[in-house]
């Protein structure tokens, strides 16, 4: 059973995007895997000008980063301690 799950998850990461076209043959939508979408959001978070991103992408990035932060292991650090360590706190 484990091998089937691993094979299924591996196949999901190599699925090519699917294109949805209108009656004129123009691409109007692209369907990607969740892994590709999350990779896209991480790339935007790292390289894009935040102020130029539409609100829906800002929200999606915020949600992704919050989910990742919740799953991180290790102790929580107080904000004051982090700011002080980086020389920005009092």
N, CA, C and O atoms as a GROMACS GRO file, in nm:
protein
  360
    1UNK      N    1   0.082  -0.119   0.000
    1UNK     CA    2   0.000   0.000   0.000
    1UNK      C    3   0.086   0.125   0.000
    1UNK      O    4   0.055   0.222  -0.069
    2UNK      N    5   0.194   0.125   0.076
    2UNK     CA    6   0.281   0.242   0.083
    2UNK      C    7   0.342   0.274  -0.053
    2UNK      O    8   0.351   0.392  -0.090
    3UNK      N    9   0.382   0.172  -0.129
    3UNK     CA   10   0.441   0.194  -0.260
    3UNK      C   11   0.342   0.260  -0.355
    3UNK      O   12   0.381   0.344  -0.436
    4UNK      N   13   0.215   0.221  -0.346
    4UNK     CA   14   0.113   0.282  -0.432
    4UNK      C   15   0.095   0.429  -0.397
    4UNK      O   16   0.080   0.513  -0.486
    5UNK      N   17   0.097   0.460  -0.268
    5UNK     CA   18   0.086   0.601  -0.226
    5UNK      C   19   0.205   0.681  -0.275
    5UNK      O   20   0.189   0.791  -0.327
    6UNK      N   21   0.325   0.625  -0.258
    6UNK     CA   22   0.444   0.695  -0.304
    6UNK      C   23   0.441   0.716  -0.454
    6UNK      O   24   0.476   0.823  -0.503
    7UNK      N   25   0.400   0.614  -0.526
    7UNK     CA   26   0.393   0.626  -0.672
    7UNK      C   27   0.289   0.730  -0.712
    7UNK      O   28   0.311   0.807  -0.806
    8UNK      N   29   0.177   0.732  -0.642
    8UNK     CA   30   0.073   0.829  -0.674
    8UNK      C   31   0.121   0.972  -0.647
    8UNK      O   32   0.097   1.061  -0.728
    9UNK      N   33   0.188   0.995  -0.534
    9UNK     CA   34   0.236   1.129  -0.503
    9UNK      C   35   0.347   1.170  -0.598
    9UNK      O   36   0.358   1.287  -0.634
   10UNK      N   37   0.430   1.076  -0.639
   10UNK     CA   38   0.535   1.107  -0.735
   10UNK      C   39   0.475   1.144  -0.870
   10UNK      O   40   0.522   1.235  -0.938
   11UNK      N   41   0.370   1.072  -0.909
   11UNK     CA   42   0.304   1.102  -1.036
   11UNK      C   43   0.237   1.238  -1.032
   11UNK      O   44   0.233   1.307  -1.134
   12UNK      N   45   0.186   1.277  -0.917
   12UNK     CA   46   0.118   1.406  -0.905
   12UNK      C   47   0.215   1.522  -0.926
   12UNK      O   48   0.174   1.628  -0.972
   13UNK      N   49   0.342   1.502  -0.893
   13UNK     CA   50   0.437   1.612  -0.905
   13UNK      C   51   0.489   1.626  -1.048
   13UNK      O   52   0.553   1.727  -1.080
   14UNK      N   53   0.464   1.528  -1.134
   14UNK     CA   54   0.514   1.540  -1.270
   14UNK      C   55   0.401   1.559  -1.371
   14UNK      O   56   0.424   1.558  -1.492
   15UNK      N   57   0.277   1.576  -1.321
   15UNK     CA   58   0.166   1.601  -1.412
   15UNK      C   59   0.186   1.735  -1.481
   15UNK      O   60   0.210   1.836  -1.415
   16UNK      N   61   0.178   1.737  -1.612
   16UNK     CA   62   0.191   1.865  -1.680
   16UNK      C   63   0.066   1.950  -1.658
   16UNK      O   64  -0.041   1.895  -1.630
   17UNK      N   65   0.078   2.081  -1.670
   17UNK     CA   66  -0.041   2.165  -1.655
   17UNK      C   67  -0.143   2.134  -1.764
   17UNK      O   68  -0.107   2.093  -1.875
   18UNK      N   69  -0.270   2.153  -1.731
   18UNK     CA   70  -0.376   2.136  -1.830
   18UNK      C   71  -0.427   2.273  -1.870
   18UNK      O   72  -0.442   2.361  -1.785
   19UNK      N   73  -0.454   2.290  -1.996
   19UNK     CA   74  -0.498   2.419  -2.048
   19UNK      C   75  -0.647   2.412  -2.085
   19UNK      O   76  -0.693   2.316  -2.147
   20UNK      N   77  -0.719   2.516  -2.045
   20UNK     CA   78  -0.861   2.527  -2.080
   20UNK      C   79  -0.871   2.636  -2.186
   20UNK      O   80  -0.819   2.746  -2.168
   21UNK      N   81  -0.937   2.603  -2.295
   21UNK     CA   82  -0.948   2.698  -2.406
   21UNK      C   83  -1.093   2.734  -2.433
   21UNK      O   84  -1.184   2.655  -2.407
   22UNK      N   85  -1.114   2.855  -2.485
   22UNK     CA   86  -1.249   2.896  -2.522
   22UNK      C   87  -1.280   2.847  -2.663
   22UNK      O   88  -1.201   2.774  -2.722
   23UNK      N   89  -1.395   2.889  -2.717
   23UNK     CA   90  -1.437   2.842  -2.850
   23UNK      C   91  -1.342   2.887  -2.960
   23UNK      O   92  -1.334   2.824  -3.066
   24UNK      N   93  -1.270   2.996  -2.938
   24UNK     CA   94  -1.175   3.046  -3.039
   24UNK      C   95  -1.039   2.981  -3.029
   24UNK      O   96  -0.949   3.012  -3.107
   25UNK      N   97  -1.021   2.889  -2.932
   25UNK     CA   98  -0.894   2.820  -2.917
   25UNK      C   99  -0.793   2.897  -2.832
   25UNK      O  100  -0.677   2.858  -2.824
   26UNK      N  101  -0.837   3.005  -2.769
   26UNK     CA  102  -0.748   3.084  -2.684
   26UNK      C  103  -0.744   3.022  -2.544
   26UNK      O  104  -0.846   2.980  -2.490
   27UNK      N  105  -0.625   3.016  -2.487
   27UNK     CA  106  -0.610   2.964  -2.352
   27UNK      C  107  -0.667   3.066  -2.254
   27UNK      O  108  -0.626   3.182  -2.252
   28UNK      N  109  -0.761   3.021  -2.172
   28UNK     CA  110  -0.826   3.110  -2.076
   28UNK      C  111  -0.799   3.068  -1.932
   28UNK      O  112  -0.830   3.142  -1.839
   29UNK      N  113  -0.743   2.949  -1.914
   29UNK     CA  114  -0.719   2.898  -1.780
   29UNK      C  115  -0.612   2.791  -1.788
   29UNK      O  116  -0.603   2.717  -1.886
   30UNK      N  117  -0.530   2.783  -1.684
   30UNK     CA  118  -0.429   2.678  -1.673
   30UNK      C  119  -0.449   2.609  -1.539
   30UNK      O  120  -0.456   2.675  -1.435
   31UNK      N  121  -0.458   2.478  -1.540
   31UNK     CA  122  -0.475   2.400  -1.419
   31UNK      C  123  -0.342   2.333  -1.386
   31UNK      O  124  -0.286   2.259  -1.467
   32UNK      N  125  -0.291   2.362  -1.266
   32UNK     CA  126  -0.162   2.306  -1.223
   32UNK      C  127  -0.181   2.224  -1.097
   32UNK      O  128  -0.284   2.235  -1.030
   33UNK      N  129  -0.082   2.144  -1.066
   33UNK     CA  130  -0.087   2.064  -0.943
   33UNK      C  131  -0.069   2.156  -0.822
   33UNK      O  132  -0.018   2.267  -0.836
   34UNK      N  133  -0.109   2.111  -0.706
   34UNK     CA  134  -0.094   2.190  -0.584
   34UNK      C  135   0.053   2.216  -0.555
   34UNK      O  136   0.089   2.323  -0.507
   35UNK      N  137   0.139   2.118  -0.583
   35UNK     CA  138   0.283   2.138  -0.561
   35UNK      C  139   0.337   2.250  -0.649
   35UNK      O  140   0.414   2.334  -0.602
   36UNK      N  141   0.296   2.252  -0.775
   36UNK     CA  142   0.340   2.359  -0.865
   36UNK      C  143   0.286   2.494  -0.822
   36UNK      O  144   0.356   2.594  -0.828
   37UNK      N  145   0.160   2.497  -0.776
   37UNK     CA  146   0.099   2.622  -0.731
   37UNK      C  147   0.171   2.676  -0.608
   37UNK      O  148   0.197   2.796  -0.598
   38UNK      N  149   0.204   2.589  -0.513
   38UNK     CA  150   0.276   2.632  -0.394
   38UNK      C  151   0.417   2.680  -0.428
   38UNK      O  152   0.466   2.777  -0.371
   39UNK      N  153   0.482   2.612  -0.522
   39UNK     CA  154   0.615   2.654  -0.568
   39UNK      C  155   0.607   2.794  -0.631
   39UNK      O  156   0.694   2.878  -0.610
   40UNK      N  157   0.502   2.816  -0.709
   40UNK     CA  158   0.478   2.946  -0.771
   40UNK      C  159   0.458   3.054  -0.665
   40UNK      O  160   0.514   3.164  -0.676
   41UNK      N  161   0.380   3.025  -0.562
   41UNK     CA  162   0.357   3.123  -0.456
   41UNK      C  163   0.485   3.154  -0.380
   41UNK      O  164   0.511   3.269  -0.346
   42UNK      N  165   0.567   3.050  -0.353
   42UNK     CA  166   0.695   3.075  -0.284
   42UNK      C  167   0.787   3.162  -0.369
   42UNK      O  168   0.858   3.248  -0.316
   43UNK      N  169   0.787   3.139  -0.499
   43UNK     CA  170   0.870   3.220  -0.589
   43UNK      C  171   0.822   3.365  -0.588
   43UNK      O  172   0.903   3.458  -0.582
   44UNK      N  173   0.692   3.385  -0.595
   44UNK     CA  174   0.637   3.521  -0.588
   44UNK      C  175   0.674   3.588  -0.456
   44UNK      O  176   0.714   3.704  -0.455
   45UNK      N  177   0.661   3.515  -0.346
   45UNK     CA  178   0.692   3.571  -0.215
   45UNK      C  179   0.837   3.615  -0.207
   45UNK      O  180   0.869   3.715  -0.143
   46UNK      N  181   0.923   3.542  -0.272
   46UNK     CA  182   1.066   3.571  -0.265
   46UNK      C  183   1.110   3.684  -0.360
   46UNK      O  184   1.198   3.763  -0.326
   47UNK      N  185   1.048   3.690  -0.478
   47UNK     CA  186   1.102   3.778  -0.581
   47UNK      C  187   1.010   3.893  -0.626
   47UNK      O  188   1.059   3.992  -0.680
   48UNK      N  189   0.880   3.881  -0.604
   48UNK     CA  190   0.788   3.982  -0.658
   48UNK      C  191   0.779   4.103  -0.566
   48UNK      O  192   0.801   4.094  -0.446
   49UNK      N  193   0.745   4.216  -0.626
   49UNK     CA  194   0.718   4.338  -0.551
   49UNK      C  195   0.580   4.321  -0.488
   49UNK      O  196   0.479   4.315  -0.558
   50UNK      N  197   0.576   4.314  -0.356
   50UNK     CA  198   0.453   4.284  -0.284
   50UNK      C  199   0.342   4.383  -0.320
   50UNK      O  200   0.226   4.343  -0.334
   51UNK      N  201   0.374   4.508  -0.335
   51UNK     CA  202   0.273   4.610  -0.361
   51UNK      C  203   0.207   4.596  -0.497
   51UNK      O  204   0.096   4.645  -0.518
   52UNK      N  205   0.273   4.529  -0.590
   52UNK     CA  206   0.215   4.513  -0.724
   52UNK      C  207   0.133   4.385  -0.738
   52UNK      O  208   0.064   4.367  -0.838
   53UNK      N  209   0.140   4.297  -0.638
   53UNK     CA  210   0.063   4.172  -0.646
   53UNK      C  211  -0.084   4.199  -0.617
   53UNK      O  212  -0.117   4.280  -0.531
   54UNK      N  213  -0.173   4.132  -0.689
   54UNK     CA  214  -0.315   4.145  -0.658
   54UNK      C  215  -0.345   4.090  -0.518
   54UNK      O  216  -0.271   4.006  -0.466
   55UNK      N  217  -0.451   4.138  -0.459
   55UNK     CA  218  -0.487   4.099  -0.322
   55UNK      C  219  -0.504   3.948  -0.308
   55UNK      O  220  -0.466   3.892  -0.205
   56UNK      N  221  -0.560   3.881  -0.409
   56UNK     CA  222  -0.582   3.737  -0.396
   56UNK      C  223  -0.449   3.661  -0.390
   56UNK      O  224  -0.441   3.558  -0.323
   57UNK      N  225  -0.346   3.709  -0.458
   57UNK     CA  226  -0.215   3.643  -0.448
   57UNK      C  227  -0.148   3.674  -0.314
   57UNK      O  228  -0.084   3.587  -0.255
   58UNK      N  229  -0.163   3.797  -0.266
   58UNK     CA  230  -0.110   3.831  -0.134
   58UNK      C  231  -0.174   3.741  -0.027
   58UNK      O  232  -0.105   3.690   0.061
   59UNK      N  233  -0.305   3.723  -0.036
   59UNK     CA  234  -0.376   3.637   0.060
   59UNK      C  235  -0.328   3.492   0.049
   59UNK      O  236  -0.309   3.426   0.151
   60UNK      N  237  -0.310   3.442  -0.073
   60UNK     CA  238  -0.266   3.304  -0.092
   60UNK      C  239  -0.125   3.284  -0.035
   60UNK      O  240  -0.098   3.182   0.027
   61UNK      N  241  -0.037   3.380  -0.056
   61UNK     CA  242   0.100   3.372  -0.003
   61UNK      C  243   0.096   3.378   0.149
   61UNK      O  244   0.165   3.300   0.216
   62UNK      N  245   0.016   3.469   0.205
   62UNK     CA  246   0.003   3.477   0.351
   62UNK      C  247  -0.044   3.345   0.410
   62UNK      O  248   0.009   3.299   0.511
   63UNK      N  249  -0.144   3.285   0.346
   63UNK     CA  250  -0.198   3.158   0.394
   63UNK      C  251  -0.092   3.048   0.388
   63UNK      O  252  -0.076   2.970   0.482
   64UNK      N  253  -0.020   3.041   0.276
   64UNK     CA  254   0.084   2.939   0.260
   64UNK      C  255   0.192   2.955   0.366
   64UNK      O  256   0.232   2.858   0.429
   65UNK      N  257   0.239   3.077   0.386
   65UNK     CA  258   0.345   3.101   0.485
   65UNK      C  259   0.297   3.073   0.627
   65UNK      O  260   0.374   3.022   0.709
   66UNK      N  261   0.172   3.106   0.656
   66UNK     CA  262   0.117   3.077   0.789
   66UNK      C  263   0.108   2.927   0.812
   66UNK      O  264   0.140   2.878   0.921
   67UNK      N  265   0.065   2.852   0.710
   67UNK     CA  266   0.057   2.707   0.724
   67UNK      C  267   0.195   2.647   0.746
   67UNK      O  268   0.212   2.556   0.827
   68UNK      N  269   0.293   2.697   0.674
   68UNK     CA  270   0.430   2.647   0.690
   68UNK      C  271   0.482   2.679   0.829
   68UNK      O  272   0.550   2.596   0.891
   69UNK      N  273   0.452   2.798   0.879
   69UNK     CA  274   0.498   2.836   1.013
   69UNK      C  275   0.436   2.747   1.120
   69UNK      O  276   0.502   2.713   1.219
   70UNK      N  277   0.309   2.710   1.102
   70UNK     CA  278   0.242   2.624   1.200
   70UNK      C  279   0.303   2.485   1.204
   70UNK      O  280   0.300   2.419   1.307
   71UNK      N  281   0.357   2.440   1.093
   71UNK     CA  282   0.412   2.304   1.088
   71UNK      C  283   0.560   2.298   1.124
   71UNK      O  284   0.616   2.189   1.136
   72UNK      N  285   0.623   2.413   1.143
   72UNK     CA  286   0.765   2.413   1.181
   72UNK      C  287   0.780   2.355   1.321
   72UNK      O  288   0.696   2.375   1.408
   73UNK      N  289   0.889   2.284   1.340
   73UNK     CA  290   0.916   2.229   1.471
   73UNK      C  291   1.012   2.321   1.545
   73UNK      O  292   1.073   2.411   1.486
   74UNK      N  293   1.025   2.298   1.672
   74UNK     CA  294   1.115   2.378   1.752
   74UNK      C  295   1.038   2.474   1.840
   74UNK      O  296   0.917   2.492   1.825
   75UNK      N  297   1.110   2.536   1.933
   75UNK     CA  298   1.043   2.625   2.027
   75UNK      C  299   1.004   2.758   1.961
   75UNK      O  300   1.067   2.804   1.865
   76UNK      N  301   0.900   2.818   2.014
   76UNK     CA  302   0.858   2.950   1.969
   76UNK      C  303   0.949   3.054   2.034
   76UNK      O  304   0.992   3.036   2.148
   77UNK      N  305   0.976   3.160   1.963
   77UNK     CA  306   1.058   3.268   2.017
   77UNK      C  307   0.974   3.394   2.029
   77UNK      O  308   0.898   3.426   1.938
   78UNK      N  309   0.987   3.466   2.139
   78UNK     CA  310   0.914   3.591   2.152
   78UNK      C  311   0.963   3.693   2.048
   78UNK      O  312   1.082   3.698   2.016
   79UNK      N  313   0.872   3.774   1.998
   79UNK     CA  314   0.908   3.872   1.897
   79UNK      C  315   1.015   3.967   1.947
   79UNK      O  316   1.107   4.001   1.872
   80UNK      N  317   1.006   4.010   2.072
   80UNK     CA  318   1.107   4.102   2.128
   80UNK      C  319   1.247   4.040   2.122
   80UNK      O  320   1.344   4.110   2.090
   81UNK      N  321   1.257   3.912   2.151
   81UNK     CA  322   1.388   3.845   2.150
   81UNK      C  323   1.444   3.838   2.007
   81UNK      O  324   1.564   3.857   1.987
   82UNK      N  325   1.358   3.813   1.910
   82UNK     CA  326   1.404   3.807   1.770
   82UNK      C  327   1.450   3.945   1.725
   82UNK      O  328   1.555   3.958   1.662
   83UNK      N  329   1.372   4.048   1.757
   83UNK     CA  330   1.410   4.184   1.717
   83UNK      C  331   1.539   4.228   1.785
   83UNK      O  332   1.625   4.290   1.723
   84UNK      N  333   1.551   4.195   1.913
   84UNK     CA  334   1.673   4.232   1.986
   84UNK      C  335   1.795   4.162   1.926
   84UNK      O  336   1.901   4.222   1.911
   85UNK      N  337   1.778   4.034   1.893
   85UNK     CA  338   1.888   3.956   1.834
   85UNK      C  339   1.933   4.017   1.702
   85UNK      O  340   2.052   4.016   1.670
   86UNK      N  341   1.840   4.070   1.624
   86UNK     CA  342   1.871   4.130   1.494
   86UNK      C  343   1.904   4.278   1.504
   86UNK      O  344   1.918   4.345   1.402
   87UNK      N  345   1.916   4.331   1.627
   87UNK     CA  346   1.954   4.469   1.645
   87UNK      C  347   1.845   4.569   1.618
   87UNK      O  348   1.875   4.687   1.599
   88UNK      N  349   1.720   4.527   1.616
   88UNK     CA  350   1.611   4.620   1.586
   88UNK      C  351   1.522   4.643   1.707
   88UNK      O  352   1.429   4.724   1.701
   89UNK      N  353   1.549   4.574   1.815
   89UNK     CA  354   1.470   4.591   1.937
   89UNK      C  355   1.538   4.683   2.034
   89UNK      O  356   1.654   4.720   2.016
   90UNK      N  357   1.466   4.719   2.136
   90UNK     CA  358   1.523   4.808   2.238
   90UNK      C  359   1.594   4.731   2.344
   90UNK      O  360   1.648   4.790   2.437
   0.00000   0.00000   0.00000
